Amino acid sequence: MYTIDKNTAEALLLERPRYPFKQMDIGDSFFLDDFRLAESARISAINYVKRHELPWRFSLRKIDKGWRIFRVH
């Protein structure tokens, strides 16, 4: 018999980061302070648009202390 452990730290670490693309309107953005995470979000945005066949566009911009992902179209 197996025991199921709920909400373990290891299980939480296995979840992929979720980005708020679905909730974003044109002009909305979100901030990321790590370039590698920002680049990952940019690629995720591209894949999100392709997967859902949307006419949307996203842009990654460097700001003072990090990067912002904007929905531009």
Phi, psi and omega in degrees: 000138180258147176256133179264125176259127181265141173054044176283153181301322180297320179294323179293327179289335181282344179291139177284148176296143179249135178251151187274038184302317184298326183273355186276138172256169178301131181096346178284153178210165171222151188262139173226134183263356180245126184298320181297320177291322178296317178294321176297319178295322179298314179294322176297322178296316178300314181293324178299313180298316180294316183296323182263004179050053181257152177273021184281159173223144178238156180222140176255126181230137175283132173236181187314305188243022180170212183225152176235138173259118180253145166267116186254348178209000000 
